[in-house]
Amino acid sequence: MTTITPYGSWKSPITPALIVAGGIGLSQVALDGEDIYWIEQRPSEGGRNVIVKCAPDGRTADVTPAPFNARTRVHEYGGGAFAVAEGVIYFSNFADQRLYRQRPGAAPEPITPVIALRYADGVMDRRRNRMICVREDHLLSDQDAVNTLVSVNLAGDDAAEAAGGQVLVAGNDFYSSPRLSPDGSWLAWLTWNHPNMPWDGTELWVGELNAEGSLGRIERVAGGANESIGLPQWSPEGVLHFVSDRTGWWNLYRWRQSRVEPLCPKEAEFGLPQWVFGQSLYGFDAGRIICAYDERGAWHLASLDAATGQLDPIDLPYQDVWRTLVGGGQAVLGVGSPAEPASIVRLDLATRHVEVLKRSSEAQVDPAYLSIPHAIEFPTENGLTAHGFFYAPRNPDYAAPPGELPPLLVISHGGPTGSTSTTLNLNFQYWTSRGFAVLDVNYGGSTGYGREYRRRLNGQWGVVDVDDCVNGARYLVEQGLVDGNRLAIRGGSAGGYTTLCALTFRNVFKAGASYFGVSDLEALDKDTHKFELRYSHSMIGPYPERRDLYIARSPVHFADRVACPIIFFQGLEDQVVPPSQSEVMYQALLAKGLPTAYLAFEGEQHGFRRAETIKRTLEAELYFYSQVFRFELADAVEPVHIDNLS
């Protein structure tokens, strides 16, 4: 029997406890012979990152024992935290950022010194008994970190350990993706300099390795200040492959006989923005390339004949592919779909049989409670079109009173050079099963729609993204799908900045939630880490030359314009967006007399990882909206102290 109850008041089986109970994050995947490895980020263990091994028969076992945490802080966002060769694991430990070696059945042992050095994106050089990786040097605390490519001797002698690695390549601001040719005679790598981010412009280089392992002749293969190169990888035959956006789309290329050759020209993205290390979207199998690509927000897997350019689809029951590794007649994939959470699966390339190895959530939810997203396009400023995914409220046990429209929660993703997907996200279903509609916006600047769309945000951060979120909400109101008087917006990090700008410089939204959001662009430019130190220069303008833009687009200077309630969530150990960014804005709203709340969390950094934090923030945000939009909650939750609430 269906109960008639206002939107927002529906009782849902998708509770915060259910979401965090079995929920984990899945990241870096690696192959070692027939064994598969990946990292699980476990909120139930305080956000600890655990390397897991999966044997050929599908049995899994933890590799890294507590309290070891396989997470690197290179670029702060990390990735590429471990490498494996013949069953021996080499990983970066979060607490001290040292590299450790872990032999089968043994405890981890450190192989780098106790000094301010960080390591990521390692590749094993078995021929010379070393690992080649990115090193980030923080020894001089009053200067920017120094990034290099180094070799770390694995012999275990004291001299090698004390040095923290031998520098192979240096001189530029950033390096990534060191990749060895199959015979160990060539090294490929990516590099770039401020003010570029890796999706703006990078260079791909190769160098010949001599017998003792130093680089001799080096050569630039491709790339430059206005061409983004990514995902370099050698084929088994020793041919270097990579993706480039030289045509406006990240497509596959190879470097053969000193010539760059396109493999499959297509208006689709075979690459991703390099926010983290260790990404992989293609691999080699019997003369073909198994590759994933994004076409207008939907991911596909295909087999590419490099000789003819023919691209044959591989049907999968998934619409999102975030990892692709190939070896031994199988593809190991990171996937997801509207009905399936992010998962790691094994695809037999001969039979096309798919075996699920690990899901990010084992929560059992009746599909009747799941809202299936629909891709929408909507008009935005300057006669352009923007993209997003719309989730309607869904709960088979409830219906709203006749004539009532649901409140809308607009979500602005982080980055801002990132994207959202349709992979099942129980955090979204938490809202839709309670009677909220959700719009997940891929605003101008998002990836997945080509370089031109990605560049819409250049010089326009705080304008284009805000316009697209506002126009997406207006579009749904005009379509009669949501209540124009109950529009809210939420986002984290850069998405938090978009959220705060929308609430400050526009009058469309009636409430919002900022998760470690940027409120002061000038302070961000002065107090952020090296990787993003010049990011704002392309997104806004050079500083201090265009200080006027930094002031004009910083919500903190215009808090008097805010006319609706905002709740703030902040990790107190956040090095990307420091707590002061949230605290100053909160104090401004407090002084103005607007309803507001500020929840800070000890031990949390940029992005919440602890189960208790995730649970608390979900319940607190729902409670906040219930007080603002005046609806009764179906379940009792811990109240939030809301200042200035009448």
Residue pairs with C-beta under 8 A, 6 or more apart in sequence:
2 396
2 397
2 398
2 399
3 397
3 398
3 399
4 398
4 399
4 400
4 401
5 398
5 399
5 400
5 401
5 435
5 634
6 400
6 401
6 404
6 435
6 631
6 632
7 393
7 400
7 404
7 405
7 406
7 407
7 434
7 435
7 436
7 483
7 631
8 406
8 407
8 434
8 435
8 436
8 625
8 626
8 629
8 631
8 633
9 434
9 435
9 631
9 632
9 633
9 634
10 393
10 395
10 397
10 398
10 433
10 434
10 435
10 634
11 397
11 398
11 434
11 634
11 635
12 369
12 395
12 430
12 433
12 434
12 634
13 365
13 366
13 369
13 433
14 363
14 365
14 369
14 426
14 429
14 430
14 433
15 430
15 635
16 430
16 614
16 615
16 618
16 619
17 615
18 363
18 365
18 426
19 361
19 363
19 426
19 427
19 430
19 614
19 615
19 618
20 43
20 44
20 611
20 612
20 614
20 615
21 44
21 363
21 611
22 361
22 362
22 363
23 43
23 360
23 361
23 363
23 426
23 614
24 40
24 41
24 42
24 43
24 360
24 361
25 40
25 41
25 42
25 360
25 609
26 38
26 39
26 40
26 41
26 334
26 342
26 343
26 344
26 358
26 360
27 38
27 39
27 41
27 49
27 79
27 276
27 278
28 38
28 39
28 79
28 80
28 81
28 82
28 278
29 36
29 37
29 38
29 280
29 323
29 325
29 332
29 334
29 344
30 36
30 37
30 38
30 82
30 83
30 84
30 325
31 37
31 325
31 327
31 328
31 332
32 84
32 85
32 86
32 87
33 86
33 328
34 55
34 56
34 328
35 53
35 54
35 55
35 56
35 84
35 87
36 53
36 54
36 332
36 344
36 346
36 357
37 51
37 52
37 53
37 54
37 63
37 82
37 84
37 89
38 51
38 52
38 54
38 344
38 358
39 49
39 50
39 51
39 52
39 70
39 81
39 82
40 49
40 50
40 52
40 358
41 47
41 48
41 49
41 50
41 609
42 48
42 49
42 50
43 609
43 610
43 611
43 614
44 611
45 66
46 603
46 609
46 610
47 609
47 610
48 66
48 67
48 69
49 64
49 69
49 70
49 71
49 81
49 94
50 62
50 63
50 64
50 70
51 62
51 63
51 64
51 70
51 82
51 89
51 91
52 60
52 61
52 62
52 63
52 358
53 60
53 61
53 62
53 63
54 60
54 357
54 358
55 61
58 355
58 357
60 357
60 358
63 89
63 102
64 70
64 89
64 91
64 102
64 108
65 107
65 108
67 95
68 91
68 93
68 100
68 108
69 93
69 94
69 95
70 81
70 82
70 91
70 92
70 93
70 94
71 78
71 81
71 92
71 93
71 94
72 78
72 79
72 80
72 81
72 92
72 94
72 97
72 118
72 119
72 120
72 277
73 94
73 97
73 118
73 136
74 80
74 118
74 119
74 120
74 121
74 134
74 135
74 136
74 147
74 277
75 120
75 136
75 174
75 276
75 277
75 529
75 530
75 531
76 529
76 531
76 575
76 576
76 606
77 275
77 276
77 531
78 120
78 276
78 277
79 120
79 121
79 275
79 276
79 277
79 278
79 279
80 120
80 121
80 122
80 133
80 134
80 276
80 277
80 278
81 91
81 92
81 120
81 278
82 89
82 90
82 91
82 92
82 122
83 89
83 90
83 91
83 122
83 123
83 124
83 131
83 133
84 90
84 124
85 124
85 126
87 103
87 104
88 101
88 102
88 103
88 104
89 101
89 102
90 99
90 100
90 101
90 102
90 111
90 122
90 124
90 131
90 154
91 99
91 100
91 102
91 108
92 98
92 99
92 100
92 118
92 119
92 120
93 99
93 100
93 108
96 110
96 114
97 116
97 117
97 118
97 119
98 110
98 111
98 112
98 113
98 114
99 110
99 111
99 112
99 119
99 122
99 131
99 152
100 108
100 109
100 110
100 111
101 108
101 109
101 111
101 154
102 108
102 109
110 161
111 152
111 154
111 156
111 161
112 119
112 152
112 161
112 164
112 165
113 161
113 162
113 163
113 164
115 139
115 164
116 137
116 138
116 139
116 141
117 135
117 136
117 137
117 138
117 139
117 164
117 165
118 135
118 136
118 138
119 133
119 134
119 135
119 136
119 152
119 165
120 133
120 134
120 136
120 277
120 278
121 133
121 134
121 176
121 177
121 178
121 277
121 278
122 131
122 132
122 133
122 152
122 178
123 131
123 132
123 133
123 178
123 179
123 180
124 131
124 180
125 131
125 132
125 151
125 180
125 184
125 213
126 184
127 184
128 151
128 184
128 212
128 213
129 153
129 154
129 155
130 151
130 152
130 153
130 154
130 213
131 151
131 152
131 154
132 149
132 150
132 151
132 152
132 168
132 178
132 180
132 187
133 149
133 150
133 152
133 165
133 178
134 147
134 148
134 149
134 150
134 175
134 176
134 178
134 277
135 147
135 148
135 149
135 150
135 164
135 165
135 167
136 145
136 146
136 147
137 145
137 146
137 147
137 148
138 145
140 146
144 530
144 533
145 529
145 530
146 170
147 172
147 173
147 174
147 175
147 530
148 167
148 168
148 169
148 170
148 175
149 167
149 168
149 169
149 170
149 175
149 178
149 189
150 164
150 165
150 166
150 167
150 168
151 165
151 166
151 168
151 213
152 160
152 164
152 165
152 166
153 160
153 161
153 165
153 166
168 187
168 214
168 215
169 175
169 189
169 191
169 205
169 207
169 215
172 191
172 192
172 193
173 192
173 193
173 194
173 530
174 191
174 192
174 193
174 198
174 531
175 189
175 190
175 191
176 189
176 190
176 191
176 198
176 274
176 277
177 188
177 189
177 190
177 230
177 231
177 232
177 277
178 187
178 188
178 189
179 187
179 188
179 189
179 232
179 233
179 234
180 186
180 187
180 234
181 187
181 188
181 234
181 238
181 240
182 234
182 236
182 237
182 238
183 238
184 209
185 208
185 209
186 206
186 207
186 208
186 209
186 234
186 238
186 240
187 206
187 207
187 209
187 215
188 204
188 205
188 206
188 221
188 232
188 234
188 240
189 204
189 205
189 207
189 232
190 198
190 202
190 203
190 204
190 205
190 223
190 229
190 230
190 232
190 274
191 202
191 203
191 205
192 198
192 200
192 201
192 202
192 203
194 533
194 534
195 534
195 535
195 537
195 538
195 542
196 202
196 225
196 534
196 538
197 273
197 417
197 532
197 535
197 538
198 228
198 230
198 273
198 274
199 228
199 273
199 274
199 417
199 447
199 454
200 225
200 226
200 228
200 538
201 223
201 224
201 225
201 226
201 227
201 228
202 223
202 227
202 228
202 229
202 230
203 220
203 222
203 223
203 224
203 229
204 220
204 221
204 222
204 223
204 229
204 232
204 242
204 255
205 218
205 219
205 220
205 221
206 218
206 219
206 221
206 240
206 255
207 215
207 216
207 217
207 218
207 219
208 215
208 216
208 217
208 218
209 215
209 216
210 216
221 240
221 242
221 255
221 260
222 229
222 242
222 244
222 246
222 253
222 255
222 260
223 229
223 244
227 244
227 245
227 246
228 244
228 245
228 250
228 271
228 451
229 242
229 243
229 244
230 242
230 243
230 244
230 250
230 271
230 272
230 274
230 279
231 242
231 243
231 270
231 271
231 279
231 280
231 281
231 282
232 240
232 241
232 242
233 240
233 241
233 242
233 280
233 282
233 283
234 240
234 241
235 241
235 254
235 284
236 284
239 254
239 255
239 256
240 254
240 255
240 256
241 252
241 253
241 254
241 255
241 263
241 282
241 289
242 252
242 253
242 254
242 255
243 250
243 251
243 252
243 253
243 270
243 271
243 281
244 250
244 251
244 253
244 260
245 251
245 271
245 451
247 262
247 265
248 267
248 450
248 451
248 452
249 266
249 267
249 268
249 269
249 450
249 451
250 269
250 270
250 271
250 272
251 262
251 263
251 264
251 265
251 266
251 268
251 270
252 262
252 263
252 264
252 270
252 282
252 289
252 291
252 304
253 260
253 261
253 262
253 263
254 260
254 261
254 263
254 306
255 261
263 289
263 304
263 306
263 309
264 270
264 304
264 309
264 311
265 309
266 293
266 295
266 311
267 295
267 450
268 293
268 294
268 295
268 300
269 293
269 294
269 295
269 447
269 448
269 449
269 450
270 281
270 282
270 291
270 292
270 293
271 281
272 279
272 281
272 322
272 447
273 415
273 417
273 418
273 447
275 415
275 417
275 418
279 323
280 323
280 324
280 325
281 291
281 292
281 293
281 321
281 323
281 324
282 289
282 290
282 291
282 292
282 324
282 326
283 289
283 290
283 324
283 325
283 326
283 327
283 331
284 290
284 326
285 303
285 326
285 329
285 331
285 349
287 305
287 306
287 307
288 303
288 304
288 305
288 306
289 303
289 304
289 306
290 301
290 302
290 303
290 304
290 314
290 324
290 326
290 331
290 349
291 301
291 302
291 303
291 304
291 324
292 299
292 300
292 301
292 302
292 321
292 324
292 333
293 299
293 300
293 302
294 300
294 419
294 447
294 448
296 375
296 387
296 448
296 449
297 375
297 387
297 389
297 419
297 421
297 422
297 442
297 448
297 449
298 319
298 375
298 422
299 318
299 319
299 320
299 321
299 322
299 421
300 313
300 321
301 313
301 314
301 316
301 321
301 324
301 331
301 333
301 347
302 311
302 312
302 313
302 314
303 311
303 312
303 314
304 310
304 311
304 312
305 311
305 312
314 347
314 352
315 352
316 333
316 335
316 347
316 354
317 337
317 340
317 354
318 333
318 335
318 336
318 337
318 340
318 345
319 336
319 337
319 338
319 421
319 422
319 423
320 335
320 336
320 337
320 342
320 421
320 422
320 423
321 333
321 334
321 335
322 334
322 335
322 336
322 342
322 421
323 332
323 333
323 334
323 344
324 331
324 332
324 333
324 334
325 331
325 332
325 333
326 332
326 349
329 348
329 349
329 350
330 346
330 347
330 348
330 349
331 346
331 347
331 349
332 344
332 345
332 346
332 347
332 357
333 344
333 345
333 346
333 347
334 342
334 343
334 344
335 342
335 343
335 344
335 345
336 342
336 343
336 421
336 422
336 423
336 424
337 422
337 423
337 424
338 370
338 372
338 373
338 422
338 423
338 424
339 367
339 370
339 372
339 424
340 359
340 423
340 424
341 359
341 360
341 361
341 423
341 424
341 425
341 426
342 359
342 360
342 423
342 424
343 356
343 357
343 358
343 359
343 360
344 356
344 357
344 358
345 354
345 355
345 356
345 357
346 354
346 355
346 357
347 353
347 354
347 355
348 354
348 355
361 424
361 426
363 426
365 426
365 429
368 394
368 396
369 394
369 395
369 396
369 429
369 433
370 394
370 424
370 429
371 391
371 392
371 393
371 394
371 428
371 429
371 432
371 433
371 438
372 391
373 389
373 390
373 391
373 422
373 440
374 389
374 390
375 387
375 388
375 389
375 422
376 387
376 388
376 389
376 390
376 472
376 475
377 385
377 386
377 387
378 385
378 386
378 388
378 471
378 472
378 475
379 385
379 386
379 471
379 475
380 386
380 444
380 467
380 468
380 471
380 472
381 464
381 467
381 471
384 444
384 456
386 441
386 442
386 443
386 444
386 468
386 471
386 472
387 441
387 442
387 446
387 449
388 420
388 439
388 440
388 441
388 442
388 443
388 472
389 420
389 422
389 439
389 440
389 442
390 437
390 438
390 439
390 440
390 476
390 481
391 428
391 431
391 432
391 437
391 438
391 439
391 440
392 406
392 432
392 437
392 481
393 400
393 406
393 432
393 433
393 434
393 435
393 436
393 437
394 432
394 433
395 432
395 433
395 434
395 435
398 435
400 406
400 435
404 483
405 480
405 481
405 482
405 483
406 435
406 436
406 437
406 481
406 482
406 483
406 486
407 435
407 436
407 437
407 482
407 483
407 486
407 487
407 488
407 625
407 629
408 436
408 437
408 438
408 439
408 473
408 476
408 477
408 482
408 483
408 486
408 487
408 488
409 431
409 436
409 437
409 438
409 439
409 488
409 489
409 490
410 438
410 439
410 441
410 469
410 472
410 473
410 487
410 488
410 489
410 490
410 509
411 420
411 428
411 438
411 439
411 440
411 441
411 489
411 490
411 491
411 495
412 441
412 443
412 465
412 469
412 489
412 490
412 491
412 495
412 496
412 498
412 499
412 502
413 419
413 420
413 440
413 441
413 442
413 446
413 491
413 495
414 491
414 492
414 493
414 494
414 495
414 496
415 445
415 446
415 493
415 494
415 495
416 443
416 445
416 446
416 457
416 461
416 465
416 494
416 495
416 497
416 498
416 539
417 445
417 446
417 447
417 454
417 457
418 446
418 447
418 494
419 442
419 446
419 447
419 448
420 440
420 441
420 442
420 446
427 618
428 438
428 440
430 618
430 622
431 438
431 622
432 438
434 622
434 634
437 476
437 481
437 482
439 472
439 473
439 476
441 468
441 469
441 472
442 448
442 449
443 457
443 464
443 465
443 468
443 469
443 498
444 453
444 456
444 457
444 460
444 464
444 465
444 467
444 468
445 453
445 454
445 455
445 456
445 457
445 460
445 461
445 464
445 465
446 453
446 454
447 454
456 464
457 464
457 465
457 539
458 538
458 539
459 538
459 539
459 540
459 541
460 539
461 494
461 497
461 536
461 539
461 540
461 553
462 497
462 498
462 501
462 505
462 521
462 540
462 553
463 553
465 498
465 501
466 498
466 501
466 502
466 505
466 506
469 489
469 498
469 502
470 502
470 506
470 508
470 509
473 482
473 487
473 489
473 508
473 509
474 508
476 482
477 483
477 484
477 487
485 510
486 510
486 629
487 508
487 509
487 510
488 509
488 510
488 511
488 512
488 513
488 625
489 498
489 499
489 502
489 503
489 509
489 512
489 513
490 499
490 512
490 513
490 514
490 515
490 621
491 497
491 498
491 499
491 513
491 514
491 515
491 517
492 514
492 515
492 516
492 517
492 607
493 515
493 516
493 517
493 518
493 576
493 577
493 606
493 607
494 518
495 515
495 517
496 514
496 515
496 516
496 517
496 518
496 577
497 517
497 518
497 519
497 521
497 555
499 512
499 513
499 514
499 517
500 512
500 514
500 517
500 518
500 519
500 555
500 566
500 585
501 553
501 555
502 508
502 509
502 512
503 509
503 512
503 555
503 562
503 564
503 566
504 555
504 558
504 559
504 561
504 562
505 555
505 558
505 561
507 563
509 564
510 564
510 628
510 629
511 564
511 565
511 566
511 624
511 625
511 628
511 629
512 564
512 565
512 566
512 567
513 566
513 567
513 568
513 569
513 621
513 624
514 566
514 567
514 568
514 569
514 582
514 585
515 569
515 570
515 608
515 617
516 569
516 570
516 571
516 574
516 576
516 577
516 581
516 582
516 606
516 607
517 568
517 577
517 581
517 582
518 524
518 577
518 581
519 554
519 555
519 556
519 581
519 582
519 584
519 585
520 554
520 556
520 557
520 580
520 581
520 584
521 536
521 540
521 550
521 553
521 554
522 543
522 547
522 550
522 551
522 554
523 578
523 580
523 581
524 536
524 577
524 581
525 533
525 536
525 543
525 550
527 578
527 580
528 576
528 577
529 575
529 576
532 576
536 543
536 550
537 543
540 546
540 549
540 550
540 553
541 549
541 550
543 550
551 557
555 562
555 585
556 584
556 585
556 588
559 585
559 588
559 589
559 592
560 592
562 588
562 589
562 592
562 594
563 594
564 594
564 628
565 594
565 595
565 596
565 624
565 628
565 642
565 645
566 585
566 589
566 594
566 596
567 596
567 597
567 598
567 599
567 620
567 621
567 624
567 640
567 642
568 582
568 585
568 586
568 596
568 597
568 598
568 599
569 582
569 599
569 600
569 601
569 608
569 617
569 620
569 621
570 579
570 581
570 582
570 583
570 598
570 599
570 600
570 601
571 579
571 600
571 601
571 603
571 604
571 605
571 606
571 607
571 608
572 579
572 600
572 601
572 602
572 603
572 604
573 602
573 603
573 604
573 605
574 604
574 605
574 606
575 605
575 606
576 605
576 606
577 606
579 600
582 598
582 600
583 598
586 596
586 598
589 596
589 644
590 596
590 643
590 644
593 644
594 644
595 627
595 628
595 642
595 643
595 644
595 645
595 646
596 642
596 643
596 644
597 620
597 624
597 640
597 641
597 642
597 643
599 616
599 617
599 620
599 640
601 608
601 610
601 613
601 616
603 610
604 610
604 613
608 614
608 617
616 638
619 637
619 638
620 637
620 638
620 640
622 633
622 637
623 633
623 637
623 638
623 639
623 640
624 640
624 642
626 632
626 633
627 642
627 645
